[in-house]
Amino acid sequence: MSNRQIANKIGVVPQTIHNEIKRGDLKQVKLFNGKTRYFTDYNAEFAQNKYQMNRLNCHRKEKFPKARAFLPFFVHLFKTKGYSPDATVAKCHSLFAPEEMVSTTTLYKIIDDQRLEVRNIDLEMKMKRCITKKRPEKNRKVLGKSIEERQASVTFREEFGLLIQKMQLP
């Protein structure tokens, strides 16, 4: 069967079938009558393993290992001088190279994951901030008529609105 026929039977795009066959092509060598022959054959297990390996490598690399010098420096400034994560990142641009530092957002994520000695409870503003959850309003005030309740003449747009009818043009 062709890729298009397989794709129609399964209900996917033909390019998906092409990609899967390309991913699962396994190059093999066999001996026929004392001669080596090279050929490719599709192997589903090989394709699945290749897919899983590609998925492991497709994400952005974590910056935590590269920031090994900056993170202890942040903990020291936080404990001794009371610097916030924002202030530390802002003041350390001249001390560390950009690839050795992390952004403020990343630093807060590292603190949230409890990878440092600093915890969320140590951050004053994070503990003071009250996060409110949005709740759906049960009894909302109805503002005017619903669009489904309008007159049939409005749908056809054969006459002008009330405002223009009151203003008589000369």
NUVONU-915700 format. One record per residue: x, y, z of N, C-alpha, C, O in turn; residue in three letters. Coordinates in steps of 0.001 Angstrom, whole numbers, m for minus. Layout:
// NUVONU-915700
+---------+---------+---------+---------+---------+---------+---------+---------+---------+---------+---------+---------+------+
|     n.u |     n.v |     n.w |    ca.u |    ca.v |    ca.w |     c.u |     c.v |     c.w |     o.u |     o.v |     o.w | resn |
+---------+---------+---------+---------+---------+---------+---------+---------+---------+---------+---------+---------+------+
|       X |       Y |       Z |       X |       Y |       Z |       X |       Y |       Z |       X |       Y |       Z |  Ala |
...
+---------+---------+---------+---------+---------+---------+---------+---------+---------+---------+---------+---------+------+
//
This chain:
// NUVONU-915700
+---------+---------+---------+---------+---------+---------+---------+---------+---------+---------+---------+---------+------+
|     n.u |     n.v |     n.w |    ca.u |    ca.v |    ca.w |     c.u |     c.v |     c.w |     o.u |     o.v |     o.w | resn |
+---------+---------+---------+---------+---------+---------+---------+---------+---------+---------+---------+---------+------+
|     842 |   m1190 |       0 |       0 |       0 |       0 |     885 |    1251 |       0 |    1998 |    1245 |     526 |  Met |
|     368 |    2304 |    m593 |    1115 |    3557 |    m602 |     883 |    4305 |     717 |       9 |    3952 |    1508 |  Ser |
|    1686 |    5337 |     924 |    1540 |    6149 |    2138 |     157 |    6794 |    2208 |    m438 |    6893 |    3280 |  Asn |
|    m344 |    7230 |    1056 |   m1667 |    7879 |    1026 |   m2782 |    6896 |    1384 |   m3709 |    7249 |    2113 |  Arg |
|   m2697 |    5689 |     887 |   m3721 |    4688 |    1196 |   m3689 |    4329 |    2690 |   m4735 |    4191 |    3324 |  Gln |
|   m2490 |    4182 |    3236 |   m2368 |    3890 |    4668 |   m2927 |    5059 |    5486 |   m3637 |    4859 |    6472 |  Ile |
|   m2593 |    6279 |    5060 |   m3054 |    7471 |    5776 |   m4574 |    7579 |    5737 |   m5189 |    7941 |    6740 |  Ala |
|   m5190 |    7272 |    4598 |   m6653 |    7335 |    4489 |   m7316 |    6292 |    5382 |   m8344 |    6566 |    6001 |  Asn |
|   m6733 |    5098 |    5450 |   m7310 |    4056 |    6302 |   m7218 |    4418 |    7783 |   m8157 |    4192 |    8546 |  Lys |
|   m6090 |    4976 |    8175 |   m5887 |    5317 |    9589 |   m6570 |    6632 |    9944 |   m7002 |    6821 |   11082 |  Ile |
|   m6668 |    7541 |    8979 |   m7287 |    8843 |    9230 |   m6281 |    9892 |    9652 |   m6587 |   10747 |   10483 |  Gly |
|   m5057 |    9836 |    9078 |   m4031 |   10834 |    9369 |   m3523 |   11412 |    8062 |   m3922 |   10980 |    6980 |  Val |
|   m2637 |   12395 |    8173 |   m2048 |   13030 |    7005 |    m963 |   12108 |    6439 |    m272 |   11446 |    7214 |  Val |
|    m794 |   12043 |    5120 |     242 |   11179 |    4539 |    1660 |   11493 |    5038 |    2505 |   10601 |    5118 |  Pro |
|    1912 |   12747 |    5367 |    3235 |   13124 |    5865 |    3556 |   12408 |    7177 |    4718 |   12102 |    7447 |  Gln |
|    2540 |   12141 |    7989 |    2735 |   11417 |    9241 |    3242 |   10011 |    8964 |    4138 |    9529 |    9657 |  Thr |
|    2685 |    9354 |    7970 |    3109 |    8002 |    7605 |    4544 |    8041 |    7090 |    5359 |    7182 |    7429 |  Ile |
|    4842 |    9044 |    6271 |    6197 |    9188 |    5745 |    7198 |    9360 |    6884 |    8247 |    8716 |    6890 |  His |
|    6878 |   10228 |    7848 |    7777 |   10477 |    8974 |    7988 |    9208 |    9800 |    9104 |    8922 |   10234 |  Asn |
|    6917 |    8455 |   10014 |    7012 |    7232 |   10817 |    7875 |    6188 |   10107 |    8699 |    5531 |   10742 |  Glu |
|    7693 |    6033 |    8809 |    8501 |    5060 |    8059 |    9969 |    5489 |    8046 |   10872 |    4664 |    8184 |  Ile |
|   10187 |    6783 |    7878 |   11558 |    7301 |    7886 |   12208 |    7090 |    9250 |   13386 |    6744 |    9329 |  Lys |
|   11451 |    7295 |   10318 |   11962 |    7118 |   11675 |   12272 |    5649 |   11958 |   13213 |    5352 |   12694 |  Arg |
|   11498 |    4729 |   11389 |   11645 |    3312 |   11676 |   12520 |    2547 |   10709 |   12658 |    1330 |   10835 |  Gly |
|   13125 |    3244 |    9730 |   13991 |    2552 |    8779 |   15232 |    2038 |    9497 |   15974 |    2802 |   10115 |  Asp |
|   15436 |     762 |    9404 |   16572 |     116 |   10054 |   17473 |    m431 |    8956 |   17061 |   m1297 |    8185 |  Leu |
|   18699 |      72 |    8885 |   19635 |    m364 |    7851 |   20252 |   m1686 |    8297 |   20771 |   m1807 |    9406 |  Lys |
|   20183 |   m2671 |    7406 |   20687 |   m3994 |    7733 |   21637 |   m4487 |    6655 |   21586 |   m4050 |    5505 |  Gln |
|   22500 |   m5403 |    7055 |   23443 |   m6026 |    6127 |   23223 |   m7532 |    6208 |   23201 |   m8107 |    7297 |  Val |
|   23060 |   m8164 |    5056 |   22899 |   m9623 |    5015 |   23796 |  m10186 |    3934 |   24110 |   m9516 |    2950 |  Lys |
|   24200 |  m11417 |    4129 |   25019 |  m12110 |    3144 |   24127 |  m12987 |    2266 |   23380 |  m13821 |    2776 |  Leu |
|   24205 |  m12800 |     955 |   23501 |  m13634 |      m8 |   24546 |  m14221 |    m961 |   25194 |  m13493 |   m1713 |  Phe |
|   24697 |  m15532 |    m918 |   25644 |  m16236 |   m1783 |   27059 |  m15651 |   m1670 |   27758 |  m15497 |   m2671 |  Asn |
|   27462 |  m15334 |    m456 |   28812 |  m14816 |    m224 |   28967 |  m13330 |    m511 |   30066 |  m12798 |    m349 |  Gly |
|   27917 |  m12643 |    m928 |   27993 |  m11208 |   m1195 |   27196 |  m10465 |    m129 |   26137 |  m10921 |     303 |  Lys |
|   27716 |   m9324 |     284 |   27008 |   m8512 |    1291 |   25990 |   m7636 |     585 |   26300 |   m6963 |    m398 |  Thr |
|   24807 |   m7655 |    1087 |   23714 |   m6833 |     542 |   23221 |   m5905 |    1641 |   22985 |   m6328 |    2773 |  Arg |
|   23069 |   m4628 |    1289 |   22549 |   m3628 |    2218 |   21096 |   m3349 |    1866 |   20763 |   m3137 |     700 |  Tyr |
|   20244 |   m3349 |    2861 |   18847 |   m2990 |    2624 |   18261 |   m2392 |    3900 |   18779 |   m2575 |    5001 |  Phe |
|   17171 |   m1679 |    3706 |   16488 |   m1063 |    4846 |   15150 |   m1746 |    5033 |   14497 |   m2166 |    4077 |  Thr |
|   14763 |   m1845 |    6296 |   13507 |   m2491 |    6632 |   12872 |   m1710 |    7766 |   13581 |   m1190 |    8627 |  Asp |
|   11562 |   m1618 |    7784 |   10857 |    m892 |    8847 |   10757 |   m1772 |   10089 |   10396 |   m2945 |   10004 |  Tyr |
|   11081 |   m1189 |   11246 |   10985 |   m1894 |   12512 |   10260 |    m981 |   13494 |   10756 |      97 |   13823 |  Asn |
|    9093 |   m1406 |   13962 |    8264 |    m563 |   14829 |    8925 |    m304 |   16177 |    8830 |     805 |   16701 |  Ala |
|    9593 |   m1303 |   16747 |   10260 |   m1110 |   18043 |   11393 |    m112 |   17931 |   11583 |     720 |   18818 |  Glu |
|   12152 |    m189 |   16839 |   13237 |     757 |   16601 |   12685 |    2176 |   16464 |   13256 |    3125 |   17002 |  Phe |
|   11571 |    2313 |   15738 |   10940 |    3625 |   15553 |   10465 |    4191 |   16887 |   10640 |    5381 |   17150 |  Ala |
|    9870 |    3356 |   17729 |    9375 |    3816 |   19031 |   10532 |    4245 |   19921 |   10451 |    5277 |   20587 |  Gln |
|   11606 |    3463 |   19939 |   12778 |    3825 |   20748 |   13405 |    5127 |   20267 |   13818 |    5958 |   21076 |  Asn |
|   13477 |    5304 |   18957 |   14033 |    6529 |   18392 |   13157 |    7733 |   18745 |   13671 |    8808 |   19053 |  Lys |
|   11838 |    7550 |   18700 |   10893 |    8615 |   19066 |   11089 |    9014 |   20522 |   11138 |   10202 |   20842 |  Tyr |
|   11203 |    8019 |   21409 |   11353 |    8323 |   22833 |   12682 |    9019 |   23119 |   12731 |    9913 |   23963 |  Gln |
|   13744 |    8635 |   22444 |   15037 |    9304 |   22629 |   14973 |   10741 |   22131 |   15525 |   11643 |   22761 |  Met |
|   14300 |   10960 |   21002 |   14148 |   12325 |   20486 |   13334 |   13185 |   21428 |   13630 |   14368 |   21596 |  Asn |
|   12306 |   12610 |   22052 |   11469 |   13367 |   23001 |   12262 |   13764 |   24240 |   12025 |   14830 |   24808 |  Arg |
|   13191 |   12928 |   24663 |   14009 |   13263 |   25826 |   14919 |   14454 |   25541 |   15215 |   15240 |   26441 |  Leu |
|   15358 |   14587 |   24309 |   16310 |   15633 |   23957 |   15673 |   16882 |   23363 |   16395 |   17803 |   22982 |  Asn |
|   14350 |   16948 |   23269 |   13730 |   18071 |   22565 |   13455 |   19275 |   23467 |   13088 |   20336 |   22962 |  Cys |
|   13619 |   19145 |   24766 |   13323 |   20255 |   25659 |   14557 |   21127 |   25867 |   15689 |   20709 |   25622 |  His |
|   14303 |   22343 |   26323 |   15398 |   23243 |   26627 |   16183 |   22689 |   27812 |   15603 |   22197 |   28781 |  Arg |
|   17482 |   22775 |   27724 |   18325 |   22268 |   28794 |   18158 |   23133 |   30042 |   17992 |   24350 |   29953 |  Lys |
|   18204 |   22488 |   31193 |   18024 |   23191 |   32458 |   19258 |   24028 |   32770 |   20382 |   23605 |   32500 |  Glu |
|   19053 |   25212 |   33337 |   20155 |   26107 |   33619 |   20710 |   25920 |   35031 |   21714 |   26535 |   35387 |  Lys |
|   20075 |   25089 |   35820 |   20500 |   24878 |   37206 |   21948 |   24402 |   37312 |   22681 |   24935 |   38145 |  Phe |
|   22404 |   23430 |   36516 |   23809 |   23000 |   36649 |   24822 |   24080 |   36264 |   25915 |   24127 |   36827 |  Pro |
|   24468 |   24947 |   35309 |   25396 |   25994 |   34881 |   25503 |   27120 |   35895 |   26490 |   27855 |   35901 |  Lys |
|   24504 |   27263 |   36749 |   24478 |   28374 |   37705 |   24993 |   27938 |   39075 |   24542 |   28457 |   40096 |  Ala |
|   25919 |   27004 |   39110 |   26439 |   26475 |   40383 |   27170 |   27541 |   41197 |   27196 |   27453 |   42425 |  Arg |
|   27756 |   28532 |   40559 |   28454 |   29589 |   41301 |   27489 |   30679 |   41757 |   27650 |   31247 |   42838 |  Ala |
|   26491 |   30965 |   40934 |   25573 |   32059 |   41252 |   24615 |   31711 |   42390 |   24352 |   32551 |   43251 |  Phe |
|   24095 |   30496 |   42407 |   23072 |   30126 |   43396 |   23582 |   30169 |   44839 |   22863 |   30683 |   45696 |  Leu |
|   24779 |   29663 |   45163 |   25270 |   29837 |   46545 |   25512 |   31305 |   46897 |   25333 |   31719 |   48042 |  Pro |
|   25926 |   32088 |   45885 |   26119 |   33519 |   46116 |   24785 |   34184 |   46460 |   24723 |   35044 |   47339 |  Phe |
|   23713 |   33780 |   45759 |   22382 |   34310 |   46073 |   21961 |   33938 |   47486 |   21439 |   34778 |   48219 |  Phe |
|   22182 |   32687 |   47876 |   21795 |   32235 |   49223 |   22561 |   33028 |   50275 |   21993 |   33415 |   51296 |  Val |
|   23853 |   33273 |   50030 |   24664 |   34054 |   50970 |   24125 |   35482 |   51106 |   23968 |   35982 |   52220 |  His |
|   23840 |   36143 |   49964 |   23301 |   37514 |   50010 |   21925 |   37546 |   50668 |   21598 |   38492 |   51384 |  Leu |
|   21133 |   36529 |   50427 |   19787 |   36488 |   51002 |   19848 |   36353 |   52516 |   19113 |   37032 |   53232 |  Phe |
|   20718 |   35483 |   53003 |   20778 |   35226 |   54447 |   21510 |   36325 |   55211 |   21120 |   36661 |   56330 |  Lys |
|   22565 |   36890 |   54624 |   23343 |   37894 |   55359 |   22791 |   39305 |   55197 |   22645 |   40031 |   56181 |  Thr |
|   22485 |   39696 |   53973 |   22060 |   41076 |   53723 |   20572 |   41222 |   53472 |   20068 |   42343 |   53395 |  Lys |
|   19860 |   40116 |   53341 |   18414 |   40182 |   53136 |   18002 |   40583 |   51738 |   16916 |   41131 |   51551 |  Gly |
|   18852 |   40322 |   50741 |   18520 |   40661 |   49362 |   17391 |   39762 |   48863 |   17336 |   38574 |   49183 |  Tyr |
|   16505 |   40342 |   48082 |   15448 |   39551 |   47447 |   16015 |   38903 |   46182 |   17078 |   39310 |   45713 |  Ser |
|   15332 |   37911 |   45626 |   15815 |   37325 |   44369 |   15927 |   38352 |   43245 |   16867 |   38303 |   42452 |  Pro |
|   14970 |   39285 |   43172 |   15022 |   40326 |   42135 |   16260 |   41196 |   42293 |   16958 |   41477 |   41319 |  Asp |
|   16530 |   41621 |   43525 |   17678 |   42499 |   43776 |   18985 |   41783 |   43492 |   19921 |   42391 |   42972 |  Ala |
|   19063 |   40522 |   43818 |   20293 |   39764 |   43575 |   20569 |   39645 |   42084 |   21701 |   39847 |   41644 |  Thr |
|   19559 |   39322 |   41315 |   19741 |   39200 |   39869 |   20130 |   40548 |   39271 |   20980 |   40611 |   38383 |  Val |
|   19513 |   41624 |   39751 |   19803 |   42955 |   39217 |   21230 |   43388 |   39541 |   21875 |   44025 |   38707 |  Ala |
|   21742 |   43059 |   40736 |   23062 |   43528 |   41147 |   24202 |   42645 |   40668 |   25353 |   43080 |   40691 |  Lys |
|   23930 |   41438 |   40240 |   24997 |   40487 |   39917 |   25343 |   40420 |   38439 |   26109 |   39544 |   38038 |  Cys |
|   24809 |   41312 |   37617 |   25109 |   41251 |   36185 |   26586 |   41499 |   35898 |   27124 |   40946 |   34939 |  His |
|   27251 |   42319 |   36710 |   28667 |   42600 |   36480 |   29563 |   41510 |   37066 |   30712 |   41374 |   36645 |  Ser |
|   29066 |   40736 |   38025 |   29885 |   39717 |   38686 |   29901 |   38381 |   37956 |   30897 |   37659 |   38007 |  Leu |
|   28804 |   38045 |   37276 |   28678 |   36743 |   36619 |   28393 |   36931 |   35134 |   27797 |   37925 |   34718 |  Phe |
|   28827 |   35963 |   34355 |   28520 |   35967 |   32929 |   27042 |   35605 |   32755 |   26477 |   34930 |   33616 |  Ala |
|   26404 |   36037 |   31662 |   24972 |   35744 |   31470 |   24638 |   34256 |   31464 |   23563 |   33864 |   31919 |  Pro |
|   25552 |   33415 |   30951 |   25252 |   31981 |   30938 |   25411 |   31336 |   32309 |   24934 |   30220 |   32517 |  Glu |
|   26072 |   32014 |   33252 |   26234 |   31492 |   34611 |   25101 |   31922 |   35527 |   24949 |   31382 |   36622 |  Glu |
|   24302 |   32895 |   35087 |   23202 |   33414 |   35915 |   21874 |   32836 |   35469 |   21754 |   32266 |   34384 |  Met |
|   20887 |   32993 |   36323 |   19516 |   32629 |   35972 |   18660 |   33882 |   36085 |   19030 |   34838 |   36767 |  Val |
|   17523 |   33872 |   35417 |   16619 |   35012 |   35499 |   15855 |   34970 |   36820 |   15902 |   33982 |   37553 |  Ser |
|   15160 |   36052 |   37100 |   14375 |   36120 |   38337 |   13305 |   35040 |   38352 |   13083 |   34399 |   39379 |  Thr |
|   12643 |   34835 |   37221 |   11596 |   33821 |   37141 |   12159 |   32434 |   37416 |   11568 |   31653 |   38162 |  Thr |
|   13309 |   32131 |   36809 |   13937 |   30834 |   37026 |   14360 |   30669 |   38473 |   14247 |   29582 |   39039 |  Thr |
|   14850 |   31749 |   39075 |   15266 |   31693 |   40480 |   14075 |   31397 |   41385 |   14189 |   30600 |   42316 |  Leu |
|   12937 |   32028 |   41122 |   11733 |   31736 |   41905 |   11265 |   30292 |   41687 |   10788 |   29649 |   42622 |  Tyr |
|   11399 |   29786 |   40468 |   11018 |   28392 |   40210 |   11917 |   27427 |   40973 |   11447 |   26413 |   41489 |  Lys |
|   13217 |   27743 |   41045 |   14146 |   26905 |   41799 |   13788 |   26926 |   43281 |   13865 |   25899 |   43955 |  Ile |
|   13399 |   28092 |   43787 |   12981 |   28193 |   45195 |   11690 |   27409 |   45411 |   11550 |   26723 |   46424 |  Ile |
|   10746 |   27500 |   44473 |    9494 |   26749 |   44595 |    9738 |   25240 |   44600 |    9048 |   24500 |   45302 |  Asp |
|   10717 |   24785 |   43817 |   11037 |   23356 |   43754 |   11852 |   22881 |   44952 |   12174 |   21697 |   45051 |  Asp |
|   12188 |   23797 |   45864 |   12947 |   23521 |   47091 |   14314 |   22919 |   46785 |   14722 |   21931 |   47396 |  Gln |
|   15015 |   23529 |   45832 |   16362 |   23075 |   45496 |   17426 |   23879 |   46228 |   18604 |   23526 |   46168 |  Arg |
|   17046 |   24947 |   46915 |   17984 |   25784 |   47651 |   17642 |   25769 |   49137 |   16620 |   25222 |   49553 |  Leu |
|   18523 |   26383 |   49924 |   18255 |   26502 |   51357 |   17146 |   27521 |   51618 |   16502 |   27490 |   52667 |  Glu |
|   16928 |   28413 |   50669 |   15881 |   29426 |   50796 |   14551 |   28779 |   50450 |   14438 |   28079 |   49443 |  Val |
|   13555 |   29009 |   51274 |   12221 |   28442 |   51055 |   11237 |   29584 |   50795 |   11555 |   30756 |   50997 |  Arg |
|   10057 |   29221 |   50351 |    9015 |   30231 |   50121 |    8636 |   30949 |   51411 |    8286 |   32130 |   51388 |  Asn |
|    8703 |   30255 |   52511 |    8317 |   30874 |   53789 |    9314 |   31965 |   54202 |    8983 |   32851 |   54990 |  Ile |
|   10533 |   31889 |   53663 |   11544 |   32902 |   53956 |   11321 |   34189 |   53171 |   11823 |   35244 |   53558 |  Asp |
|   10580 |   34111 |   52084 |   10324 |   35290 |   51249 |    9120 |   36045 |   51796 |    7994 |   35550 |   51747 |  Leu |
|    9364 |   37255 |   52321 |    8300 |   38016 |   52986 |    7132 |   38335 |   52066 |    5975 |   38076 |   52401 |  Glu |
|    7443 |   38896 |   50908 |    6366 |   39349 |   50027 |    5542 |   38182 |   49492 |    4346 |   38328 |   49237 |  Met |
|    6173 |   37035 |   49325 |    5439 |   35880 |   48828 |    4458 |   35382 |   49879 |    3399 |   34855 |   49536 |  Lys |
|    4793 |   35541 |   51143 |    3902 |   35096 |   52210 |    2808 |   36132 |   52495 |    1717 |   35770 |   52936 |  Met |
|    3089 |   37413 |   52247 |    2091 |   38459 |   52491 |    1024 |   38486 |   51408 |    m134 |   38823 |   51657 |  Lys |
|    1437 |   38126 |   50208 |     528 |   38219 |   49069 |    m610 |   37221 |   49227 |    m389 |   36045 |   49516 |  Arg |
|   m1806 |   37698 |   49035 |   m2992 |   36842 |   49156 |   m3484 |   36509 |   47751 |   m3913 |   37390 |   47005 |  Cys |
|   m3418 |   35260 |   47410 |   m3874 |   34832 |   46082 |   m5330 |   34410 |   46205 |   m5657 |   33469 |   46928 |  Ile |
|   m6193 |   35111 |   45497 |   m7621 |   34789 |   45545 |   m7973 |   33945 |   44340 |   m7492 |   34188 |   43233 |  Thr |
|   m8794 |   32977 |   44557 |   m9250 |   32140 |   43467 |  m10504 |   32751 |   42856 |  m11371 |   33247 |   43576 |  Lys |
|  m10601 |   32718 |   41558 |  m11792 |   33236 |   40896 |  m12896 |   32204 |   41005 |  m12714 |   31031 |   40681 |  Lys |
|  m14013 |   32658 |   41457 |  m15177 |   31776 |   41568 |  m16235 |   32248 |   40587 |  m16420 |   33453 |   40415 |  Arg |
|  m16917 |   31345 |   39957 |  m17972 |   31772 |   39032 |  m19132 |   32406 |   39807 |  m19555 |   31909 |   40851 |  Pro |
|  m19621 |   33502 |   39267 |  m20735 |   34190 |   39925 |  m22027 |   33448 |   39624 |  m22341 |   33159 |   38469 |  Glu |
|  m22771 |   33145 |   40680 |  m24022 |   32411 |   40496 |  m25143 |   33337 |   40047 |  m25859 |   33040 |   39090 |  Lys |
|  m25292 |   34450 |   40736 |  m26408 |   35360 |   40446 |  m25867 |   36627 |   39807 |  m25610 |   37619 |   40489 |  Asn |
|  m25698 |   36584 |   38510 |  m25211 |   37765 |   37814 |  m26382 |   38628 |   37392 |  m27458 |   38124 |   37071 |  Arg |
|  m26163 |   39933 |   37394 |  m27185 |   40868 |   36964 |  m27293 |   40817 |   35438 |  m26283 |   40889 |   34738 |  Lys |
|  m28500 |   40695 |   34935 |  m28720 |   40634 |   33503 |  m28722 |   42059 |   32963 |  m29515 |   42895 |   33396 |  Val |
|  m27837 |   42325 |   32023 |  m27720 |   43668 |   31447 |  m28404 |   43689 |   30088 |  m27789 |   43343 |   29079 |  Leu |
|  m29647 |   44083 |   30053 |  m30384 |   44198 |   28798 |  m30899 |   42868 |   28286 |  m30745 |   41827 |   28925 |  Gly |
|  m31524 |   42933 |   27094 |  m32097 |   41736 |   26491 |  m31017 |   40889 |   25831 |  m29977 |   41391 |   25403 |  Lys |
|  m31289 |   39621 |   25761 |  m30379 |   38711 |   25083 |  m30513 |   38916 |   23578 |  m31554 |   39363 |   23097 |  Ser |
|  m29471 |   38593 |   22846 |  m29490 |   38768 |   21399 |  m30484 |   37818 |   20730 |  m30960 |   38097 |   19629 |  Ile |
|  m30800 |   36701 |   21385 |  m31775 |   35758 |   20836 |  m33205 |   36298 |   20942 |  m34088 |   35825 |   20226 |  Glu |
|  m33451 |   37273 |   21814 |  m34794 |   37803 |   22030 |  m35104 |   39001 |   21135 |  m36152 |   39621 |   21316 |  Glu |
|  m34256 |   39353 |   20191 |  m34513 |   40526 |   19358 |  m35593 |   40227 |   18317 |  m35935 |   39073 |   18056 |  Arg |
|  m36110 |   41296 |   17740 |  m37191 |   41159 |   16772 |  m36654 |   40579 |   15460 |  m35464 |   40669 |   15160 |  Gln |
|  m37570 |   39982 |   14687 |  m37184 |   39379 |   13413 |  m36781 |   40437 |   12387 |  m35957 |   40165 |   11515 |  Ala |
|  m37348 |   41635 |   12479 |  m37029 |   42686 |   11516 |  m35579 |   43151 |   11650 |  m34997 |   43653 |   10688 |  Ser |
|  m35009 |   42989 |   12807 |  m33624 |   43405 |   13012 |  m32676 |   42491 |   12229 |  m31631 |   42942 |   11759 |  Val |
|  m33027 |   41241 |   12090 |  m32181 |   40276 |   11394 |  m32001 |   40633 |    9926 |  m30914 |   40451 |    9377 |  Thr |
|  m33057 |   41141 |    9277 |  m32995 |   41446 |    7848 |  m32420 |   42822 |    7554 |  m32052 |   43093 |    6412 |  Phe |
|  m32331 |   43705 |    8557 |  m31739 |   45049 |    8427 |  m32412 |   45866 |    7325 |  m31733 |   46488 |    6508 |  Arg |
|  m33720 |   45865 |    7304 |  m34435 |   46598 |    6272 |  m34724 |   48037 |    6679 |  m34938 |   48878 |    5806 |  Glu |
|  m34739 |   48345 |    7957 |  m35028 |   49710 |    8410 |  m33934 |   50188 |    9344 |  m33206 |   49399 |    9947 |  Glu |
|  m33840 |   51538 |    9448 |  m32828 |   52136 |   10304 |  m33219 |   51978 |   11766 |  m34370 |   51694 |   12098 |  Phe |
|  m32229 |   52172 |   12626 |  m32469 |   52084 |   14068 |  m33277 |   53245 |   14586 |  m33577 |   54170 |   13830 |  Gly |
|  m33641 |   53226 |   15863 |  m34487 |   54244 |   16473 |  m33827 |   55603 |   16470 |  m34495 |   56612 |   16246 |  Leu |
|  m32530 |   55652 |   16714 |  m31834 |   56926 |   16814 |  m31885 |   57673 |   15490 |  m32110 |   58883 |   15474 |  Leu |
|  m31680 |   56974 |   14384 |  m31675 |   57640 |   13086 |  m33085 |   58002 |   12670 |  m33270 |   58990 |   11959 |  Ile |
|  m34098 |   57236 |   13088 |  m35480 |   57577 |   12752 |  m35889 |   58860 |   13457 |  m36637 |   59652 |   12884 |  Gln |
|  m35429 |   59090 |   14666 |  m35792 |   60299 |   15390 |  m35117 |   61522 |   14768 |  m35691 |   62610 |   14736 |  Lys |
|  m33895 |   61330 |   14275 |  m33212 |   62438 |   13609 |  m33692 |   62469 |   12163 |  m33246 |   61657 |   11352 |  Met |
|  m34560 |   63356 |   11836 |  m35090 |   63420 |   10468 |  m34129 |   64204 |    9600 |  m33801 |   65358 |    9874 |  Gln |
|  m33701 |   63559 |    8574 |  m32729 |   64195 |    7685 |  m33453 |   65157 |    6757 |  m34575 |   64859 |    6349 |  Leu |
|  m32852 |   66329 |    6392 |  m33518 |   67302 |    5506 |  m33537 |   66875 |    4059 |  m34062 |   67595 |    3209 |  Pro |
+---------+---------+---------+---------+---------+---------+---------+---------+---------+---------+---------+---------+------+
//
